Amino acid sequence: MMQTKRSIIGVFKPNRENTVADAMDALKAGGYTEDTEYEVLTGTPYPEGVFGENEPKHALFRYPLIGAACGFIVGLVLTSGTQLAYPLVTGGKPILSIPPMAIIMYEGTMLGAILFTVLGIIIESRLPRLFMGAYDERITEGWIGVTVTTSEDRIAKAEDILNKAGADDLKRGWEKS
Protein backbone atom coordinates (compact mmCIF):
# COMPACT_ATOMS: atom_id res chain seq x y z
CA MET A 1 0.00 0.00 0.00
CA MET A 2 1.42 3.36 -1.03
CA GLN A 3 1.46 6.10 1.58
CA THR A 4 0.15 9.54 0.83
CA LYS A 5 2.90 12.15 0.72
CA ARG A 6 2.54 15.80 1.58
CA SER A 7 4.72 18.72 0.78
CA ILE A 8 5.63 21.80 2.79
CA ILE A 9 7.87 24.74 1.95
CA GLY A 10 9.75 26.95 4.37
CA VAL A 11 10.48 30.35 2.82
CA PHE A 12 13.48 32.41 3.91
CA LYS A 13 14.20 36.06 3.13
CA PRO A 14 16.97 36.83 0.63
CA ASN A 15 20.59 36.88 1.83
CA ARG A 16 20.00 34.34 4.61
CA GLU A 17 22.10 31.54 3.13
CA ASN A 18 23.51 30.50 6.50
CA THR A 19 20.03 30.13 7.99
CA VAL A 20 18.99 27.96 5.03
CA ALA A 21 22.13 25.84 5.43
CA ASP A 22 21.29 25.40 9.12
CA ALA A 23 17.73 24.37 8.20
CA MET A 24 19.06 21.77 5.77
CA ASP A 25 21.46 20.45 8.41
CA ALA A 26 18.56 20.22 10.88
CA LEU A 27 16.47 18.31 8.33
CA LYS A 28 19.36 15.92 7.70
CA ALA A 29 19.78 15.44 11.46
CA GLY A 30 16.01 14.86 11.72
CA GLY A 31 16.29 11.80 9.46
CA TYR A 32 15.20 13.33 6.15
CA THR A 33 17.14 12.37 3.03
CA GLU A 34 18.47 14.98 0.64
CA ASP A 35 17.21 14.96 -2.99
CA THR A 36 14.38 12.53 -2.20
CA GLU A 37 12.67 14.29 0.72
CA TYR A 38 13.97 17.86 0.77
CA GLU A 39 15.57 20.34 -1.61
CA VAL A 40 16.38 24.04 -1.98
CA LEU A 41 14.44 26.23 -4.41
CA THR A 42 15.84 29.59 -5.41
CA GLY A 43 15.63 31.90 -8.37
CA THR A 44 19.01 33.45 -7.57
CA PRO A 45 22.17 31.76 -8.83
CA TYR A 46 24.20 30.58 -5.85
CA PRO A 47 27.47 28.62 -6.09
CA GLU A 48 27.24 24.87 -5.59
CA GLY A 49 27.34 23.85 -1.95
CA VAL A 50 26.34 27.21 -0.40
CA PHE A 51 23.43 25.57 1.40
CA GLY A 52 25.40 22.48 2.38
CA GLU A 53 23.83 20.30 -0.29
CA ASN A 54 25.76 17.57 -2.04
CA GLU A 55 27.27 18.23 -5.44
CA PRO A 56 24.80 16.98 -8.05
CA LYS A 57 25.99 13.96 -9.98
CA HIS A 58 24.93 13.38 -13.54
CA ALA A 59 25.53 10.83 -16.24
CA LEU A 60 24.82 13.03 -19.23
CA PHE A 61 28.11 12.12 -20.92
CA ARG A 62 26.91 8.53 -21.34
CA TYR A 63 23.91 9.37 -23.51
CA PRO A 64 25.80 10.67 -26.59
CA LEU A 65 28.18 7.70 -26.46
CA ILE A 66 25.34 5.18 -26.33
CA GLY A 67 23.45 7.11 -29.02
CA ALA A 68 26.50 7.22 -31.29
CA ALA A 69 27.01 3.46 -30.91
CA CYS A 70 23.34 2.78 -31.65
CA GLY A 71 23.37 5.11 -34.66
CA PHE A 72 26.53 3.48 -36.02
CA ILE A 73 25.05 0.00 -35.66
CA VAL A 74 21.77 1.03 -37.28
CA GLY A 75 23.69 2.65 -40.16
CA LEU A 76 25.82 -0.47 -40.60
CA VAL A 77 22.83 -2.83 -40.53
CA LEU A 78 20.80 -0.59 -42.84
CA THR A 79 23.49 -0.23 -45.50
CA SER A 80 24.83 -3.79 -45.42
CA GLY A 81 21.34 -5.27 -45.13
CA THR A 82 20.10 -3.29 -48.13
CA GLN A 83 23.11 -4.26 -50.26
CA LEU A 84 22.78 -7.92 -49.31
CA ALA A 85 18.99 -7.97 -49.78
CA TYR A 86 19.28 -6.47 -53.27
CA PRO A 87 22.65 -7.67 -54.62
CA LEU A 88 23.68 -5.73 -57.69
CA VAL A 89 27.07 -6.75 -59.08
CA THR A 90 28.49 -3.92 -61.16
CA GLY A 91 31.64 -4.54 -63.16
CA GLY A 92 32.91 -7.28 -60.83
CA LYS A 93 33.02 -4.98 -57.80
CA PRO A 94 32.14 -6.40 -54.36
CA ILE A 95 28.50 -6.27 -53.23
CA LEU A 96 29.35 -4.48 -49.97
CA SER A 97 30.88 -1.16 -50.93
CA ILE A 98 32.62 0.52 -47.96
CA PRO A 99 32.85 4.21 -49.05
CA PRO A 100 29.08 4.74 -49.49
CA MET A 101 28.45 2.75 -46.29
CA ALA A 102 30.84 5.00 -44.35
CA ILE A 103 28.79 8.11 -45.20
CA ILE A 104 25.52 6.55 -43.97
CA MET A 105 27.20 5.15 -40.85
CA TYR A 106 28.71 8.56 -40.06
CA GLU A 107 25.33 10.28 -40.44
CA GLY A 108 23.67 7.57 -38.31
CA THR A 109 26.32 8.03 -35.64
CA MET A 110 25.74 11.79 -35.49
CA LEU A 111 21.94 11.46 -35.53
CA GLY A 112 22.02 8.86 -32.75
CA ALA A 113 24.36 11.00 -30.62
CA ILE A 114 22.15 14.09 -31.03
CA LEU A 115 18.86 12.30 -30.33
CA PHE A 116 20.24 10.50 -27.27
CA THR A 117 21.76 13.76 -25.98
CA VAL A 118 18.36 15.47 -26.11
CA LEU A 119 16.79 12.44 -24.41
CA GLY A 120 19.56 12.50 -21.78
CA ILE A 121 18.97 16.19 -21.05
CA ILE A 122 15.28 15.51 -20.52
CA ILE A 123 15.96 12.55 -18.23
CA GLU A 124 18.78 14.23 -16.24
CA SER A 125 16.63 17.35 -15.77
CA ARG A 126 13.88 15.13 -14.31
CA LEU A 127 11.34 16.30 -16.84
CA PRO A 128 8.42 16.16 -16.91
CA ARG A 129 8.02 16.69 -13.20
CA LEU A 130 4.64 15.18 -12.46
CA PHE A 131 4.52 16.11 -8.77
CA MET A 132 5.76 19.63 -8.20
CA GLY A 133 5.25 19.86 -4.45
CA ALA A 134 4.87 23.06 -2.47
CA TYR A 135 5.88 26.33 -4.12
CA ASP A 136 5.85 30.01 -3.23
CA GLU A 137 5.84 32.83 -5.78
CA ARG A 138 8.34 34.84 -3.72
CA ILE A 139 11.10 32.47 -4.80
CA THR A 140 11.22 34.25 -8.16
CA GLU A 141 11.78 37.51 -6.25
CA GLY A 142 14.96 36.26 -4.57
CA TRP A 143 13.58 34.45 -1.53
CA ILE A 144 14.95 30.98 -0.74
CA GLY A 145 12.67 28.00 -0.21
CA VAL A 146 13.29 24.62 1.38
CA THR A 147 10.72 22.08 0.21
CA VAL A 148 10.09 18.91 2.20
CA THR A 149 8.02 16.14 0.60
CA THR A 150 7.46 13.19 2.87
CA SER A 151 4.82 10.92 4.35
CA GLU A 152 1.87 12.44 6.22
CA ASP A 153 3.06 11.27 9.62
CA ARG A 154 6.45 13.03 9.24
CA ILE A 155 5.25 16.37 7.81
CA ALA A 156 4.52 17.88 11.24
CA LYS A 157 8.09 17.14 12.35
CA ALA A 158 9.43 18.84 9.20
CA GLU A 159 7.23 21.86 9.85
CA ASP A 160 8.61 22.07 13.39
CA ILE A 161 12.22 21.81 12.16
CA LEU A 162 11.71 24.57 9.59
CA ASN A 163 10.06 26.82 12.21
CA LYS A 164 12.93 26.29 14.66
CA ALA A 165 15.47 26.92 11.89
CA GLY A 166 14.03 30.40 11.32
CA ALA A 167 11.77 30.10 8.29
CA ASP A 168 9.97 33.39 7.67
CA ASP A 169 6.88 31.65 6.33
CA LEU A 170 5.57 28.11 5.89
CA LYS A 171 3.24 26.97 3.16
CA ARG A 172 1.62 23.57 2.79
CA GLY A 173 1.59 22.03 -0.66
CA TRP A 174 -0.06 19.29 -2.63
CA GLU A 175 -0.90 15.73 -1.89
CA LYS A 176 0.69 12.86 -3.74
CA SER A 177 -0.50 9.30 -3.33
N, C-alpha and C positions, 0 to 999 in steps of 0.2 A: 504494500500500500504506500503510495507516494504522499509525503507530507506537504501541506500547504506552506509556501514560503511567503514571507512578507519583506517589505523593503522600507528602510528609513534612511533619511539623509540628515546629517548634521552640517549646518552651514556656518562657515567662519568668515569673519570680515577679511578684506584684503590685507596683505602684509603681516599675516600671523602664521607664517610657515612653521615656526617652532611649536606653536600650539597644536597645529594639525599633525605634526610629527609625533608629539606627545599622545595625541588621541589615537593615532595608528599603533603606537607602542602599547597603549592601554588595551586596545582591541586585540592585539596579538597576545598580550598577557592574559586576556580574558578567554582565550581559547578559540578565537575566530581565525580563520585561515585567509591569508592574503590572496587576492586574485579570484578566489571562488566565493568568499563571503563579504569582503569589503574592498573598496577601491577609492581612489581620490579622483574627483572631477574638478577640473579647472579650465577656464578659458584663457588663462595667462600662461605663456610658455615658461616653465621652470626647468632648471637643469635636472637631469636624472638623479634620483636619490635624495632630493631636498627633503622629502617627506618621510624618508627612511624606508621607502619601498624597495623591493628587489629590482635589479636591472632586468628589463623584459628580455626574454629569450625568444628568438624566432628561427624558423627554418626556411625562410624565403629563398635562400640560395639553392635549395634542393629542387624547387619546382622547375626552373629553367633547364636544369640538367636532365631531369626525368622527361620533360617535354621534348627536349632536343633528341634524346635517345628514342622516344616513341615516334617522333616525326621522321627520324632517319630510318627506322625499321619500316614504318608505313611506306615511305618513299621507295625503299629497297624492294619490299614485297609488291608494291604497285607496279613498278617498272619491270622487274624481272618476271612477275606473274603475267603481265600483259604480253611481254615478248615471248614467253613460253606458251601461252594460251593461243597466240596467233603467230606461229613461226613464219617468218618471211625471209628466206635466204636470198640475199642480194649479192651477186658477184662473188660467191664463195666466202663472204665475210661471216664471222660467228653470229649466232642468233642473239646472244646477250652482248649488247654494245655498251661499253663502260662510259664513254664521254657523255652521251645523252642521259644515261642513268644518273651520273654525278650531279647534273643540274637539278633534276627532280629531287634527288636525295638531299641536296643542299637546301632547296626551297622548303622541303618537308621538315628538315631540321629547324630552320628558322621559324616556320609557322608553329611547330610544336612548342618551341621555346617561348614564343610570344604568348600563345594561348595559355600555356601552363603558368606563365608568370602572372598573367591577369587573374587566373583562377587562384594562384597562391596568394596574391594580394587580398583577394576577397576573403579567403579562408583565414589568413593571418590577421586580418583586421576584424575578425569575428563578425562578419556581415552575412546575412542580415541579422540584426540583433532583435530577436523575437520578444524578449522580456527586457524592457528598459530599466525597470526599477524606479526608485524615487528620483525626482529631479526638481531643481529650483531654478527659476529664471535668472536669479541674481548671479549665477555662475558665469553667465556671459558678460556680466558687468565687472568681473574681477574677483568675486567672492570665491572661496574654496569650499568644496563640498566633500564629505566623506560618506559614501553610501554603504550601508550594511544590508545585505540580503541573506536572510537565514530563516530557519524554521520559526513557526509562531511562538513556540515556548521560549525561544532565546532572544526574541526581539526586544522584550522589556529590559533585559540585561544590557543589550547594545545601546538602548536609549539612555539608560543610566550612565553607562561609560562615556557616551558622547556629552551628556550634561556635565559630568564631573570634569571632563577634559576641557570644558570651556566653550562649547558650541554656542554661537549666538542665537541660533534658531534650529528647531527640529521640525521635520516634515515627514509624515508617513506617506508611503507610496502604495504601489499596486500589490495585488495578490497574484501569486503564481502557484498553480497546483501541479 
